Amino acid sequence: MVGRKPVLVLLCFTVLAPIVLYTDRLSSFPGSLSNNDFIEDVSNVQAFGNEVGKLNALPQELTNVVKEPIGIVYPDNSSNAYQIWVQSRDGSASSNAQVPQRKSGELKSRMLSTMDERNLSEKKGVIEQVVNKNIGKDDSEKSKAEEESKELGSQQTELNSKPEKEEGKSEKKSEETTHKVDPEKLQTAPKDRKSGSTVMSDARVRHLRDQLIRAKVFLGLGATRTNPHYIRELRLRIREVQRTLGDATKDSDLPRNANDKLKAMEQTLAKGKQIQDDCAAVIKKLRAMLHSTEEQLRVNKKQEVFLTQLAAKTLPKGLHCLPLRLSTEYFSLDPSQQQFPNQEKLEDPKLYHYALFSDNVLAAAVVVNSTVSNAKHPSNHVFHIVTDRLNYAAMRMWFLSNPPGKAAIQVQNIEEFTWLNASYSPVLKQLGSQSMIDYYFRTHRANSDPNLKFRNPKYLSILNHLRFYLPEIFPKLNKVVFLDDDIVVQKDLSGLWTIDLKGKVNGAVETCGENFHRFDRYLNFSNPLISKNFDPHSCGWAYGMNVFDLAEWRKQKITEVYHSWQRLNHDRLLWKLGTLPAGLITFWNRTFPLNRSWHVLGLGYNPHVAPRDIERAAVIHYNGNMKPWLEIGMPKYRNYWSKYVNYDQVFLRECNISP
């Protein structure tokens, strides 16, 4: 019994002591917390740190349930417009804060209507809670809701939800891989907002080409070259992409499997990026490739110029065959069959006379045929053709077998002009000099001009300079229209004879709309003889279709002016070879500008001549190296010339000349 009492005392003390202590602790605790005070404490804890620790006593809401509320801002000029001014995070309201009193149902319906239909069922309850809090008197929770809607733009009425952390990570990862392009987005090209026209129609083509460049970079890097399996795969992808590209210039030219090849190459390049992540090595390789490409481009451009000049100087096989075949046929004719009709019209000044100097039979045929075909009264037109001894028989035979309708024609041999000799013509003397031969053929390492343009055989032909002797060739005519053999006539030219040249000698279309057709392009203004007499910015004009008043020519002694300047240019220091610089000097202040519609140039070198200008032109000129009878001629302009060639003609068929 005695031992039990201490045990019972200890047991009572053990049970009663916690009760007493717990009661004292409760009595020292302040008044009960209101619900609002508890929420404010929680909000203060949230404001203190970015992350809130979990509460053990109370269940915690999941943070991914509540989404950003919807804010609607109406324009000021609307009849039912209103503004919602948001309080700052510290609880202080703006001085002009205005919250209109609206019924909760109306505000709910307006805000719910702007939500996306896919998320409406999920977010409807949350939006209702936010709206109730905004309309109610709970200022602390309203401030929090309005704070979240502050990021909405004043002009936006659609939902802009904040991305989740997982989405942010995926976007960051996609931004790091800058070279990856979604092939699906490349299938449809964007459209211009203003015009509505599709732009970037070659997006996939350019992307495939970029992939080839990147693949070649990886082929040359040391880290990837040590991986034979990857190199084999990369070369396979390169061949596939090259076959897919082919000659495609826009996305519509690509095959159907182009998108699959693009994806496969992108995956292979991603592997290479994992193998070689040294940016310095990639940059060094790209610089080396760029330097090599620029050097190759320079060589190719130089070779292109040479080959173009070579092609312009050569004669196609068919055009070489044609004069031989025509000459053979001409010499088989009787002398009585070798004469042209209508010879009485050749010196009639009342008719329309054309001067054409050419050694190209087919080109001369197109000029005559196109002029007669578009003439209102062909019987009033007379053609004077002058050629060299080699093509004289062929030229006559062609027009004997293909007469120009009711028009009259004359074919002359330049050898018949006995008055044209070296003692009379300075240019003829210069063309036969040894210095000119050395200059053109670059013999004995002469100081020749590196520009192959000035070494064209036409500059050595006296036919090219015969245009400066028109009064001597046609002593009984008062007005002549000069035509080059690389032009096509599209309209009646009889109106040229009614133009008053106002005392000028030459009527021509000016070409000063372009800087390279001014005087300083053709003349050497570093020479004082040129700089004292001419303006470097004066407008140039074009040969090819010119009206010459031969009466004024004789009166102003133009041929003597031409001879004097040719003597001064014996060493080619005033201008290079050619007739246009000499013409600009000879007819300085003696040229009457014609309307541009009479003569359109550039079809032999400019691929961007406007089709409307071509259709409206009376004469189109294939000046340049790309003549329509050559293979290098531009196909888009060839039809204007070839439609005046009868390819069923027996001589053309025998020489295999076809369009």
C-alpha positions as CSV (number, residue, x, y, z in Angstrom):
1,M,0.0,0.0,0.0
2,V,2.8,2.3,0.9
3,G,4.4,1.9,-2.5
4,R,1.2,2.5,-4.4
5,K,0.7,6.1,-3.2
6,P,3.8,7.6,-4.8
7,V,2.8,5.9,-8.0
8,L,-0.7,7.3,-8.0
9,V,0.7,10.8,-7.2
10,L,3.0,10.7,-10.1
11,L,0.3,9.4,-12.4
12,C,-2.1,12.3,-11.5
13,F,0.7,14.8,-12.0
14,T,1.4,13.4,-15.4
15,V,-2.2,13.6,-16.5
16,L,-3.2,17.0,-15.0
17,A,0.0,19.0,-15.8
18,P,-0.6,19.1,-19.6
19,I,-4.2,20.1,-19.1
20,V,-3.2,23.0,-16.9
21,L,-0.4,24.2,-19.2
22,Y,-2.7,24.0,-22.3
23,T,-5.4,26.0,-20.5
24,D,-2.9,28.8,-19.6
25,R,-1.7,28.9,-23.3
26,L,-5.3,29.4,-24.6
27,S,-6.0,32.1,-22.1
28,S,-2.9,34.1,-23.3
29,F,-4.0,33.9,-27.0
30,P,-5.6,37.2,-28.3
31,G,-9.2,37.4,-29.5
32,S,-10.4,35.1,-32.2
33,L,-9.3,35.9,-35.7
34,S,-11.8,37.0,-38.2
35,N,-11.9,35.5,-41.6
36,N,-10.8,38.7,-43.2
37,D,-7.8,39.1,-40.9
38,F,-6.7,35.6,-41.7
39,I,-6.9,36.3,-45.4
40,E,-4.9,39.5,-45.1
41,D,-2.2,37.6,-43.1
42,V,-2.0,34.9,-45.8
43,S,-1.8,37.6,-48.5
44,N,1.0,39.3,-46.6
45,V,2.9,36.0,-46.5
46,Q,2.4,35.6,-50.3
47,A,3.6,39.2,-50.9
48,F,6.7,38.5,-48.9
49,G,8.0,35.7,-51.0
50,N,7.5,34.3,-54.5
51,E,6.7,30.9,-53.2
52,V,4.3,30.1,-50.4
53,G,4.9,27.1,-48.1
54,K,2.1,24.5,-47.7
55,L,-0.1,24.9,-44.7
56,N,-0.4,21.7,-42.6
57,A,-3.6,22.7,-40.7
58,L,-5.7,23.7,-43.7
59,P,-6.2,22.2,-47.2
60,Q,-4.5,24.4,-49.8
61,E,-6.0,25.2,-53.2
62,L,-4.1,24.1,-56.3
63,T,-2.4,27.1,-58.0
64,N,-3.1,25.8,-61.5
65,V,-6.9,26.0,-61.1
66,V,-7.3,29.7,-60.9
67,K,-6.6,31.4,-64.3
68,E,-6.1,35.0,-65.1
69,P,-9.5,36.9,-65.1
70,I,-10.9,38.5,-68.1
71,G,-10.8,42.3,-68.4
72,I,-12.9,44.2,-70.9
73,V,-12.2,47.8,-71.9
74,Y,-14.7,49.5,-74.1
75,P,-13.8,52.4,-76.4
76,D,-14.4,55.9,-75.2
77,N,-16.7,56.8,-78.0
78,S,-19.0,53.8,-77.3
79,S,-22.5,54.6,-76.0
80,N,-22.1,52.1,-73.2
81,A,-18.4,52.7,-72.6
82,Y,-16.9,52.5,-69.1
83,Q,-13.4,52.2,-67.6
84,I,-12.1,50.1,-64.9
85,W,-9.1,51.6,-63.1
86,V,-7.0,49.2,-61.3
87,Q,-5.7,49.8,-57.8
88,S,-2.0,49.3,-57.2
89,R,-0.6,46.3,-55.3
90,D,-0.2,48.4,-52.1
91,G,-3.9,49.0,-51.9
92,S,-3.9,52.7,-52.8
93,A,-6.5,53.6,-55.3
94,S,-6.0,56.1,-58.2
95,S,-7.3,59.6,-57.7
96,N,-9.6,59.3,-60.7
97,A,-10.6,55.7,-60.1
98,Q,-14.1,55.1,-61.4
99,V,-15.9,51.8,-61.0
100,P,-19.4,52.0,-62.5
101,Q,-22.2,50.3,-60.7
102,R,-23.3,47.5,-62.9
103,K,-25.4,44.5,-62.2
104,S,-23.4,41.4,-61.5
105,G,-25.4,39.4,-64.1
106,E,-24.7,41.9,-66.9
107,L,-21.0,42.1,-66.1
108,K,-20.8,38.3,-65.9
109,S,-22.4,37.9,-69.3
110,R,-20.0,40.4,-71.0
111,M,-16.9,38.9,-69.5
112,L,-17.9,35.3,-70.2
113,S,-18.7,36.1,-73.8
114,T,-15.1,37.0,-74.6
115,M,-13.7,33.7,-73.3
116,D,-12.6,31.0,-75.7
117,E,-15.3,28.3,-76.1
118,R,-12.8,25.5,-75.4
119,N,-12.1,26.8,-71.9
120,L,-15.6,28.2,-71.1
121,S,-16.8,25.2,-69.1
122,E,-13.6,25.0,-67.1
123,K,-13.2,28.7,-66.2
124,K,-16.8,29.8,-65.8
125,G,-16.9,29.2,-62.1
126,V,-13.6,31.0,-61.5
127,I,-14.7,34.0,-63.5
128,E,-18.0,34.3,-61.5
129,Q,-16.0,34.3,-58.3
130,V,-13.7,37.1,-59.6
131,V,-16.7,39.2,-60.8
132,N,-18.5,38.8,-57.4
133,K,-15.4,39.9,-55.6
134,N,-15.0,43.0,-57.9
135,I,-18.6,44.0,-57.3
136,G,-18.7,43.2,-53.6
137,K,-17.2,45.2,-50.8
138,D,-14.2,43.0,-50.2
139,D,-11.5,45.6,-51.1
140,S,-8.6,43.3,-50.5
141,E,-9.6,40.5,-52.8
142,K,-10.9,43.0,-55.5
143,S,-7.5,44.6,-55.5
144,K,-5.9,41.3,-56.2
145,A,-8.2,40.4,-59.0
146,E,-7.9,43.8,-60.6
147,E,-4.1,43.5,-60.3
148,E,-4.1,40.4,-62.4
149,S,-6.2,42.0,-65.2
150,K,-3.8,45.0,-65.4
151,E,-1.7,43.3,-68.1
152,L,-4.6,43.3,-70.5
153,G,-4.3,46.0,-73.2
154,S,-6.8,48.7,-73.4
155,Q,-7.7,47.7,-77.0
156,Q,-7.8,44.0,-76.6
157,T,-11.1,42.1,-76.1
158,E,-9.8,38.6,-76.4
159,L,-8.4,36.3,-73.8
160,N,-4.6,36.5,-73.2
161,S,-3.8,33.8,-70.7
162,K,-0.4,33.6,-69.1
163,P,1.6,30.5,-70.3
164,E,2.3,27.7,-67.9
165,K,5.8,26.9,-66.7
166,E,6.0,23.9,-68.9
167,E,5.0,25.9,-72.0
168,G,7.6,28.5,-71.1
169,K,10.3,25.9,-70.9
170,S,9.4,24.5,-74.3
171,E,9.3,27.9,-75.9
172,K,12.7,28.7,-74.4
173,K,14.0,25.5,-75.8
174,S,12.6,26.3,-79.3
175,E,14.2,29.7,-79.2
176,E,17.6,28.2,-78.6
177,T,17.2,26.1,-81.7
178,T,17.1,29.1,-84.1
179,H,17.7,27.1,-87.2
180,K,14.7,24.9,-86.8
181,V,11.8,25.9,-89.0
182,D,8.4,24.3,-88.9
183,P,8.1,22.7,-92.4
184,E,4.3,22.8,-92.1
185,K,4.3,26.6,-91.9
186,L,6.5,26.8,-95.0
187,Q,3.8,25.0,-97.1
188,T,1.6,28.1,-97.1
189,A,3.2,31.4,-98.0
190,P,2.0,34.5,-96.1
191,K,0.0,37.1,-97.9
192,D,0.5,40.8,-98.1
193,R,-2.1,42.6,-96.0
194,K,-2.5,45.6,-98.4
195,S,-2.5,43.9,-101.8
196,G,-3.5,40.4,-100.7
197,S,-0.9,38.9,-103.0
198,T,1.1,35.9,-101.9
199,V,4.7,36.8,-100.9
200,M,7.7,34.6,-100.3
201,S,6.5,31.9,-102.7
202,D,10.0,30.4,-102.5
203,A,10.3,30.0,-98.7
204,R,10.8,26.2,-98.8
205,V,13.2,26.5,-101.7
206,R,15.4,28.9,-99.8
207,H,15.2,26.9,-96.7
208,L,16.4,23.8,-98.6
209,R,19.3,25.7,-100.0
210,D,20.2,27.0,-96.6
211,Q,20.2,23.4,-95.4
212,L,22.6,22.4,-98.1
213,I,25.0,25.2,-97.0
214,R,24.8,24.1,-93.4
215,A,25.4,20.5,-94.4
216,K,28.5,21.4,-96.4
217,V,29.8,23.2,-93.3
218,F,29.4,20.1,-91.2
219,L,31.1,18.0,-93.9
220,G,34.3,20.1,-93.5
221,L,34.4,20.2,-89.7
222,G,36.9,18.0,-87.9
223,A,34.6,16.8,-85.2
224,T,32.0,15.5,-87.6
225,R,34.5,14.0,-90.1
226,T,35.7,11.7,-87.4
227,N,32.2,10.1,-87.3
228,P,31.9,8.1,-90.5
229,H,28.4,6.9,-89.8
230,Y,27.2,10.5,-89.5
231,I,29.1,11.6,-92.7
232,R,27.5,8.8,-94.7
233,E,24.0,9.9,-93.5
234,L,24.8,13.6,-94.2
235,R,25.9,12.9,-97.7
236,L,22.8,10.9,-98.3
237,R,20.6,13.7,-97.1
238,I,22.6,16.2,-99.3
239,R,21.9,14.1,-102.4
240,E,18.3,13.8,-101.6
241,V,17.9,17.5,-101.1
242,Q,19.8,18.3,-104.3
243,R,17.5,15.9,-106.3
244,T,14.5,17.5,-104.6
245,L,15.6,21.1,-105.5
246,G,16.6,20.4,-109.0
247,D,15.9,23.6,-111.0
248,A,13.1,24.7,-108.8
249,T,12.8,28.5,-108.2
250,K,9.5,28.5,-106.2
251,D,7.7,26.2,-103.9
252,S,5.2,25.1,-106.5
253,D,8.1,23.6,-108.5
254,L,9.1,21.2,-105.7
255,P,7.9,17.6,-105.6
256,R,5.4,16.3,-103.1
257,N,8.0,14.7,-100.9
258,A,10.0,17.9,-100.5
259,N,8.6,18.4,-97.0
260,D,9.7,15.0,-95.9
261,K,13.2,15.6,-97.2
262,L,13.3,18.9,-95.4
263,K,12.4,17.3,-92.1
264,A,14.9,14.5,-92.6
265,M,17.7,16.9,-93.3
266,E,16.7,19.1,-90.3
267,Q,17.0,16.0,-88.0
268,T,20.5,15.1,-89.5
269,L,21.7,18.7,-89.0
270,A,20.5,18.6,-85.4
271,K,22.7,15.5,-84.9
272,G,25.6,17.4,-86.3
273,K,25.0,20.3,-84.0
274,Q,25.2,17.9,-81.0
275,I,28.5,16.5,-82.4
276,Q,30.1,19.9,-83.1
277,D,29.0,22.7,-80.8
278,D,32.1,24.9,-81.4
279,C,30.8,28.1,-82.9
280,A,34.2,29.4,-83.6
281,A,35.0,26.5,-85.9
282,V,31.7,26.9,-87.7
283,I,32.3,30.6,-88.3
284,K,35.8,30.0,-89.6
285,K,34.5,27.4,-92.0
286,L,31.7,29.7,-93.2
287,R,34.2,32.5,-93.9
288,A,36.3,30.1,-95.9
289,M,33.3,29.0,-97.9
290,L,32.3,32.6,-98.5
291,H,35.7,33.6,-99.7
292,S,35.9,30.6,-102.1
293,T,32.4,31.4,-103.4
294,E,33.2,35.0,-104.1
295,E,36.4,34.0,-105.9
296,Q,34.5,31.5,-108.0
297,L,31.9,34.1,-108.8
298,R,34.5,36.5,-110.0
299,V,36.0,33.9,-112.3
300,N,32.6,32.9,-113.6
301,K,31.6,36.5,-114.3
302,K,34.9,37.1,-116.3
303,Q,34.3,33.9,-118.2
304,E,30.7,34.9,-118.9
305,V,31.8,38.2,-120.4
306,F,34.4,36.4,-122.6
307,L,32.0,33.7,-123.8
308,T,29.2,36.3,-124.5
309,Q,31.5,38.4,-126.6
310,L,32.7,35.3,-128.3
311,A,29.2,34.2,-129.1
312,A,28.3,37.6,-130.4
313,K,31.2,37.6,-132.8
314,T,30.6,34.1,-134.1
315,L,28.2,33.2,-136.9
316,P,25.8,30.3,-136.4
317,K,26.2,27.4,-138.8
318,G,22.8,28.0,-140.5
319,L,23.6,31.7,-141.2
320,H,27.0,30.6,-142.6
321,C,25.2,28.1,-144.9
322,L,22.6,30.5,-146.1
323,P,24.8,33.0,-148.0
324,L,26.7,30.1,-149.6
325,R,23.5,28.4,-150.8
326,L,22.1,31.7,-152.1
327,S,25.3,32.7,-153.9
328,T,25.4,29.4,-155.7
329,E,21.8,29.8,-156.8
330,Y,22.4,33.5,-157.9
331,F,25.3,32.7,-160.2
332,S,23.2,30.0,-161.9
333,L,20.7,32.7,-163.0
334,D,20.7,34.4,-166.4
335,P,21.8,38.0,-166.3
336,S,18.2,39.1,-167.2
337,Q,16.9,37.3,-164.1
338,Q,19.3,39.1,-161.8
339,Q,17.6,42.5,-162.0
340,F,15.1,44.0,-159.6
341,P,11.8,45.6,-160.8
342,N,10.7,49.2,-160.1
343,Q,14.2,50.6,-160.6
344,E,12.7,54.0,-161.6
345,K,11.7,54.7,-158.0
346,L,15.2,54.6,-156.6
347,E,15.9,58.3,-157.0
348,D,12.4,59.7,-156.6
349,P,12.6,62.2,-153.7
350,K,8.8,62.1,-153.2
351,L,9.0,58.5,-151.9
352,Y,10.0,57.1,-148.6
353,H,13.6,55.9,-148.8
354,Y,15.4,53.7,-146.3
355,A,19.1,53.1,-145.9
356,L,20.3,49.7,-144.6
357,F,23.9,48.6,-144.4
358,S,24.4,45.0,-143.5
359,D,26.2,41.8,-144.3
360,N,23.5,39.6,-142.5
361,V,21.0,38.3,-145.1
362,L,18.4,37.1,-142.7
363,A,18.6,40.2,-140.5
364,A,18.1,42.5,-143.5
365,A,15.2,40.3,-144.7
366,V,13.4,40.8,-141.4
367,V,13.9,44.6,-141.5
368,V,12.5,44.9,-145.0
369,N,9.7,42.4,-144.4
370,S,8.5,44.0,-141.1
371,T,8.6,47.5,-142.7
372,V,6.5,46.5,-145.7
373,S,4.1,44.4,-143.6
374,N,3.2,47.4,-141.5
375,A,3.3,50.1,-144.2
376,K,-0.1,51.6,-145.2
377,H,1.1,52.1,-148.8
378,P,4.0,49.7,-149.5
379,S,4.4,50.9,-153.1
380,N,5.7,54.3,-151.7
381,H,8.6,52.7,-149.9
382,V,12.1,52.2,-151.3
383,F,14.9,50.2,-149.6
384,H,18.6,50.8,-150.3
385,I,20.7,47.9,-149.1
386,V,24.5,48.1,-149.1
387,T,26.6,45.0,-148.3
388,D,30.1,43.8,-148.8
389,R,31.5,41.8,-151.7
390,L,31.2,38.4,-149.9
391,N,27.4,38.7,-149.3
392,Y,26.5,40.8,-152.4
393,A,25.2,37.8,-154.5
394,A,23.5,36.2,-151.6
395,M,21.7,39.4,-150.6
396,R,20.4,39.9,-154.2
397,M,19.3,36.3,-154.5
398,W,17.3,36.5,-151.4
399,F,15.3,39.5,-152.4
400,L,14.9,38.1,-156.0
401,S,13.3,35.0,-154.6
402,N,11.5,36.9,-151.8
403,P,10.5,40.2,-153.4
404,P,9.1,42.8,-150.9
405,G,5.7,43.1,-152.5
406,K,5.1,46.5,-154.2
407,A,8.0,48.2,-152.6
408,A,11.2,48.9,-154.5
409,I,14.6,47.5,-153.5
410,Q,18.2,48.1,-154.4
411,V,21.2,46.1,-153.4
412,Q,24.7,47.6,-153.8
413,N,28.2,46.4,-153.3
414,I,30.4,48.7,-151.2
415,E,33.2,47.9,-153.6
416,E,31.3,49.9,-156.2
417,F,31.9,53.1,-154.2
418,T,35.2,54.1,-155.9
419,W,35.1,57.5,-154.2
420,L,35.3,55.8,-150.7
421,N,39.1,55.2,-150.3
422,A,41.8,55.8,-147.8
423,S,42.8,59.2,-149.2
424,Y,39.2,60.5,-148.8
425,S,38.1,58.7,-145.6
426,P,40.4,59.0,-142.5
427,V,38.5,56.1,-140.8
428,L,39.2,53.8,-143.8
429,K,42.9,54.6,-143.5
430,Q,42.9,54.0,-139.8
431,L,41.1,50.6,-140.2
432,G,43.8,49.4,-142.5
433,S,46.7,50.6,-140.4
434,Q,49.1,48.3,-138.6
435,S,48.4,49.9,-135.2
436,M,44.7,49.1,-135.6
437,I,45.4,45.5,-136.5
438,D,47.7,45.2,-133.5
439,Y,45.1,46.8,-131.3
440,Y,42.3,44.5,-132.4
441,F,44.3,41.2,-132.7
442,R,46.6,42.0,-129.7
443,T,49.6,41.0,-131.8
444,H,53.2,41.8,-130.6
445,R,51.7,42.3,-127.1
446,A,50.1,45.6,-128.2
447,N,48.5,47.8,-125.5
448,S,45.0,46.6,-126.3
449,D,41.9,47.5,-124.4
450,P,41.0,44.7,-122.0
451,N,37.3,45.3,-122.7
452,L,36.3,42.7,-125.3
453,K,33.4,44.9,-126.3
454,F,35.7,47.1,-128.3
455,R,37.2,44.2,-130.2
456,N,34.1,43.2,-132.0
457,P,34.6,42.7,-135.8
458,K,31.9,45.2,-136.6
459,Y,34.2,48.0,-135.5
460,L,36.6,47.1,-138.2
461,S,34.0,46.9,-140.9
462,I,33.6,50.0,-143.2
463,L,29.8,49.1,-143.4
464,N,29.6,50.3,-139.8
465,H,31.0,53.7,-140.7
466,L,29.0,54.1,-144.0
467,R,26.3,56.0,-142.2
468,F,28.5,59.1,-142.2
469,Y,28.5,59.2,-146.0
470,L,24.8,59.3,-146.8
471,P,24.8,62.4,-149.0
472,E,27.5,60.8,-151.2
473,I,25.6,57.5,-151.5
474,F,22.2,59.2,-152.2
475,P,23.1,62.4,-154.1
476,K,19.6,63.0,-155.4
477,L,17.7,62.4,-152.2
478,N,16.8,65.0,-149.5
479,K,15.6,62.9,-146.6
480,V,16.5,59.3,-145.6
481,V,15.6,57.0,-142.7
482,F,18.5,55.0,-141.5
483,L,17.8,51.5,-140.1
484,D,20.1,49.1,-138.4
485,D,19.8,45.4,-139.3
486,D,19.0,44.4,-135.7
487,I,15.6,46.2,-135.5
488,V,12.0,45.2,-136.2
489,V,9.4,47.6,-137.5
490,Q,6.0,47.3,-135.9
491,K,4.1,50.3,-137.3
492,D,3.9,52.5,-140.4
493,L,7.0,54.8,-140.6
494,S,5.7,57.2,-143.3
495,G,5.0,59.7,-140.5
496,L,8.8,60.2,-140.0
497,W,8.9,62.2,-143.3
498,T,6.4,64.7,-142.1
499,I,8.4,65.6,-138.9
500,D,9.9,69.1,-139.0
501,L,13.5,68.8,-137.7
502,K,13.7,72.6,-137.3
503,G,17.0,72.9,-139.1
504,K,18.6,69.9,-137.4
505,V,20.3,67.2,-139.4
506,N,19.6,64.2,-137.3
507,G,16.3,63.1,-135.8
508,A,16.8,60.5,-133.0
509,V,15.3,59.2,-129.8
510,E,17.3,60.5,-126.8
511,T,18.5,58.0,-124.2
512,C,19.4,60.3,-121.3
513,G,16.9,58.7,-119.0
514,E,19.8,56.4,-118.0
515,N,23.1,57.7,-116.7
516,F,25.2,55.4,-118.8
517,H,23.8,57.0,-122.0
518,R,25.3,60.4,-121.4
519,F,28.3,61.9,-123.1
520,D,30.8,61.1,-120.3
521,R,30.1,57.4,-120.9
522,Y,31.5,57.5,-124.4
523,L,34.0,60.3,-124.5
524,N,37.3,60.9,-122.7
525,F,36.6,64.1,-120.8
526,S,40.1,64.0,-119.3
527,N,41.3,65.1,-122.6
528,P,41.1,69.0,-122.8
529,L,39.9,68.8,-126.4
530,I,36.8,67.0,-125.3
531,S,36.2,68.9,-122.1
532,K,36.4,72.3,-123.8
533,N,33.8,71.5,-126.5
534,F,31.2,69.2,-124.9
535,D,29.1,68.8,-121.8
536,P,29.7,65.5,-120.0
537,H,26.0,65.4,-118.8
538,S,24.5,66.0,-122.2
539,C,21.9,63.5,-123.4
540,G,23.0,60.8,-125.7
541,W,20.8,59.4,-128.5
542,A,20.6,56.1,-130.2
543,Y,21.5,54.8,-133.6
544,G,19.1,52.2,-135.1
545,M,16.3,54.4,-136.4
546,N,17.3,57.9,-137.5
547,V,15.9,60.5,-139.8
548,F,18.5,62.4,-141.7
549,D,17.9,65.7,-143.5
550,L,20.4,65.3,-146.3
551,A,19.9,68.9,-147.6
552,E,20.9,70.3,-144.2
553,W,23.7,67.7,-144.0
554,R,25.2,69.1,-147.2
555,K,24.6,72.7,-146.1
556,Q,26.3,72.3,-142.7
557,K,29.1,70.1,-144.2
558,I,28.6,67.3,-141.6
559,T,30.9,64.9,-143.4
560,E,33.9,67.3,-143.1
561,V,33.1,67.7,-139.4
562,Y,33.3,63.9,-139.0
563,H,36.6,63.7,-140.9
564,S,38.2,66.4,-138.7
565,W,37.3,64.6,-135.5
566,Q,38.4,61.2,-136.9
567,R,41.9,62.6,-137.7
568,L,42.2,64.0,-134.1
569,N,41.3,60.5,-132.8
570,H,43.9,58.6,-134.7
571,D,45.5,57.4,-131.5
572,R,42.0,56.6,-129.9
573,L,42.6,59.0,-127.0
574,L,39.3,60.9,-127.6
575,W,37.1,57.8,-127.7
576,K,37.3,54.1,-128.3
577,L,36.2,52.2,-131.4
578,G,32.6,52.5,-132.6
579,T,30.3,54.8,-134.4
580,L,28.2,56.2,-131.6
581,P,30.9,58.3,-129.9
582,A,31.8,59.7,-133.4
583,G,28.1,60.4,-134.0
584,L,27.6,62.2,-130.7
585,I,30.5,64.5,-131.6
586,T,29.6,65.0,-135.2
587,F,25.9,65.7,-134.6
588,W,26.5,67.8,-131.4
589,N,23.7,70.5,-131.3
590,R,22.4,69.1,-134.6
591,T,20.1,66.4,-133.3
592,F,16.3,66.8,-133.0
593,P,14.7,64.6,-130.3
594,L,12.0,62.3,-131.5
595,N,9.2,60.9,-129.4
596,R,10.3,57.8,-127.5
597,S,7.5,55.7,-128.9
598,W,9.2,55.8,-132.3
599,H,12.2,53.7,-131.0
600,V,12.5,51.4,-128.0
601,L,15.9,50.0,-127.3
602,G,17.5,47.3,-125.0
603,L,16.0,44.1,-126.3
604,G,19.6,42.7,-126.8
605,Y,20.8,43.2,-123.3
606,N,17.9,44.3,-121.0
607,P,15.5,41.6,-119.8
608,H,13.3,44.2,-118.1
609,V,11.9,46.2,-121.0
610,A,8.3,46.9,-120.3
611,P,6.0,44.8,-122.6
612,R,3.7,47.9,-122.9
613,D,6.6,49.9,-124.3
614,I,7.4,47.2,-126.8
615,E,3.8,46.9,-128.0
616,R,3.5,50.7,-128.4
617,A,6.9,51.2,-130.2
618,A,7.1,51.8,-133.9
619,V,10.6,50.2,-133.9
620,I,12.1,47.8,-131.4
621,H,15.9,47.5,-131.3
622,Y,17.9,44.5,-130.3
623,N,21.0,46.5,-129.5
624,G,23.5,44.5,-127.5
625,N,25.1,41.1,-127.8
626,M,21.9,39.0,-127.5
627,K,20.7,39.2,-131.1
628,P,17.5,37.3,-131.8
629,W,19.2,35.2,-134.5
630,L,21.8,33.9,-132.0
631,E,21.4,31.2,-129.4
632,I,22.2,33.6,-126.6
633,G,19.2,35.8,-127.7
634,M,16.6,36.3,-125.0
635,P,13.7,33.9,-125.7
636,K,11.1,36.4,-124.3
637,Y,11.9,38.9,-127.1
638,R,12.7,36.5,-130.0
639,N,9.1,36.1,-131.2
640,Y,8.9,39.8,-132.1
641,W,11.7,39.1,-134.6
642,S,11.0,35.5,-135.7
643,K,7.4,36.2,-136.8
644,Y,8.7,38.0,-139.8
645,V,10.8,35.0,-140.9
646,N,9.3,32.5,-143.2
647,Y,10.9,29.3,-142.0
648,D,9.2,27.3,-144.7
649,Q,11.4,29.0,-147.3
650,V,13.4,26.5,-149.2
651,F,16.8,28.0,-148.5
652,L,16.1,28.2,-144.8
653,R,15.1,24.6,-144.7
654,E,18.1,23.4,-146.6
655,C,20.3,25.2,-144.1
656,N,18.4,23.8,-141.1
657,I,17.3,27.3,-139.9
658,S,14.3,26.9,-137.6
659,P,12.7,29.0,-134.9
